[in-house]
Amino acid sequence: MPSQDVWLPLASLVVGFLIKLVSDRLQNGWSLERERIAREAIAREQRLTRKIEIQRQALLDLQEAAGTLVRATSMGSLHDITSHRETGLWAKNKWPDEANSGHLIAQNKVARALSIIRDSNIRDHANQIKALSARVAMAQSEQESERGMQSLAAASEGLYHTIANALRTIDDSEIL
């Protein structure tokens, strides 16, 4: 039978080895968990950054499209008013191609940008601009067209301010 001088150091060595093995396994597990949590945090941050960039670009696209829509509507309305004053007939002449096609393209660009935008207040403003623009295009009189253009101008200014505010605060947004 081995003496105490032999088995005590041997037992200490085996127990130390087992403790170190368990300790290493636990530390490795904790390290893997920390790495997994860090990877998830990085992925979450990248998704949030991507969502913010998509929203920012959609807001800029909407701002440009709304401006184009207002300009095209204004050109068409001016054409109708000028034609009415010259001929005495309202809206019998077709809008110039630039105004007509610009109006249609801008309406589509606004709709496309709206499909991405999350802010319901901005969507409401833009839908109001689309509706007012269509109302001006279908106006039955010079007065109706002029009133519609005044409403459209006011609504577009409101949209521009709302978009500008959203662009200033988009990085702080928690709703994305």
C-alpha positions in Angstrom: 0.0 0.0 0.0 1.4 3.4 -0.9 2.4 5.6 1.8 0.7 8.9 2.7 3.7 10.7 1.2 2.9 9.3 -2.2 -0.9 9.3 -2.5 -1.5 12.7 -0.9 0.5 14.6 -3.5 -1.0 12.3 -6.2 -4.5 12.9 -4.9 -3.8 16.7 -4.7 -2.6 16.6 -8.3 -5.7 14.7 -9.5 -8.1 17.0 -7.6 -6.2 20.1 -8.8 -6.4 18.8 -12.4 -10.2 18.2 -12.1 -10.8 21.6 -10.5 -8.8 23.3 -13.2 -10.7 21.3 -15.9 -14.1 22.3 -14.4 -12.9 25.9 -14.0 -11.6 26.1 -17.6 -14.9 24.7 -18.9 -16.9 27.2 -16.9 -14.7 30.1 -18.0 -14.9 28.9 -21.6 -18.7 28.7 -21.4 -18.9 32.2 -19.9 -16.5 33.5 -22.6 -18.6 31.9 -25.4 -21.8 33.4 -23.8 -20.2 36.9 -23.7 -19.1 36.6 -27.3 -22.6 35.5 -28.4 -24.1 38.4 -26.5 -21.6 40.8 -28.1 -22.3 39.4 -31.6 -26.1 39.8 -31.1 -25.6 43.4 -29.9 -23.5 44.2 -32.9 -26.1 42.6 -35.2 -28.9 44.6 -33.5 -26.9 47.8 -33.9 -26.3 47.1 -37.6 -30.0 46.4 -38.1 -31.0 49.6 -36.4 -28.5 51.6 -38.4 -29.8 50.0 -41.6 -33.4 50.9 -40.7 -32.4 54.4 -39.9 -30.6 54.8 -43.2 -33.6 53.4 -45.1 -36.0 55.8 -43.3 -33.7 58.7 -43.9 -33.4 58.0 -47.6 -37.2 57.4 -47.9 -37.8 60.8 -46.2 -35.4 62.5 -48.6 -37.1 60.8 -51.5 -40.5 61.8 -50.3 -39.4 65.4 -49.9 -38.1 65.5 -53.4 -41.1 63.7 -54.9 -43.6 66.0 -53.0 -41.7 69.0 -54.4 -41.9 67.6 -57.9 -45.6 66.9 -57.5 -46.3 70.5 -56.3 -44.3 72.0 -59.2 -46.0 69.8 -61.8 -49.4 70.6 -60.3 -48.6 74.3 -60.3 -47.5 74.2 -63.9 -50.7 72.4 -64.9 -52.9 74.8 -62.9 -51.1 77.8 -64.4 -51.7 76.3 -67.9 -55.4 75.9 -67.1 -55.7 79.4 -65.8 -53.8 80.9 -68.7 -55.9 78.9 -71.2 -59.1 79.9 -69.5 -58.2 83.6 -69.6 -57.4 83.3 -73.3 -60.3 81.1 -74.5 -62.9 81.5 -71.8 -63.1 77.7 -71.5 -61.9 75.9 -68.4 -59.6 72.9 -68.6 -60.3 72.1 -72.2 -56.7 72.1 -73.2 -54.5 69.2 -72.1 -51.7 70.0 -69.7 -48.2 70.4 -71.2 -46.3 67.1 -71.3 -43.9 68.2 -68.6 -46.7 69.0 -66.2 -48.8 66.0 -67.1 -46.1 63.3 -67.0 -44.4 65.1 -64.1 -47.6 65.0 -62.1 -48.1 61.2 -62.7 -44.5 60.3 -62.0 -44.4 62.4 -58.9 -47.6 60.8 -57.6 -46.0 57.4 -58.1 -42.8 58.5 -56.4 -44.7 59.8 -53.4 -46.6 56.5 -53.2 -43.4 54.5 -53.4 -41.7 56.5 -50.6 -44.8 56.3 -48.5 -44.7 52.5 -48.6 -41.4 52.6 -46.6 -42.1 55.5 -44.2 -43.1 54.5 -40.7 -44.2 57.8 -39.3 -48.0 58.0 -39.6 -48.0 61.8 -39.3 -45.7 62.1 -42.4 -47.8 59.6 -44.3 -50.9 61.6 -43.5 -49.3 64.9 -44.7 -48.1 63.3 -47.9 -51.5 61.6 -48.6 -53.1 65.0 -48.1 -50.7 66.5 -50.7 -51.5 63.8 -53.1 -55.2 64.4 -52.6 -54.9 68.2 -52.9 -52.8 67.8 -56.1 -55.4 65.5 -57.6 -58.1 68.0 -56.6 -56.3 70.8 -58.4 -55.8 68.7 -61.5 -59.6 68.0 -61.5 -60.7 71.5 -60.6 -63.8 72.8 -62.4 -63.0 76.5 -62.2 -60.2 78.9 -61.9 -61.2 79.8 -58.4 -61.3 76.2 -57.3 -57.9 75.6 -58.9 -56.4 78.7 -57.1 -57.9 77.7 -53.7 -56.5 74.2 -54.2 -53.1 75.5 -55.0 -53.2 77.6 -51.8 -54.1 74.6 -49.8 -51.5 72.5 -51.6 -48.8 75.1 -50.8 -49.7 75.2 -47.1 -49.8 71.4 -46.9 -46.5 71.0 -48.7 -44.9 73.5 -46.3 -46.2 71.5 -43.4 -44.9 68.3 -44.9 -41.4 69.8 -45.4 -41.3 71.0 -41.8 -42.4 67.6 -40.5 -39.8 65.8 -42.7 -37.1 68.2 -41.6 -38.0 67.5 -37.9 -38.0 63.8 -38.5 -34.6 63.9 -40.2 -33.1 65.9 -37.3 -34.4 63.4 -34.8 -34.2 60.1 -36.7 -31.1 58.9 -34.9 -32.7 59.3 -31.5 -35.8 57.3 -32.6 -36.7 54.3 -30.5 -39.6 53.3 -32.7 -37.5 51.8 -35.4 
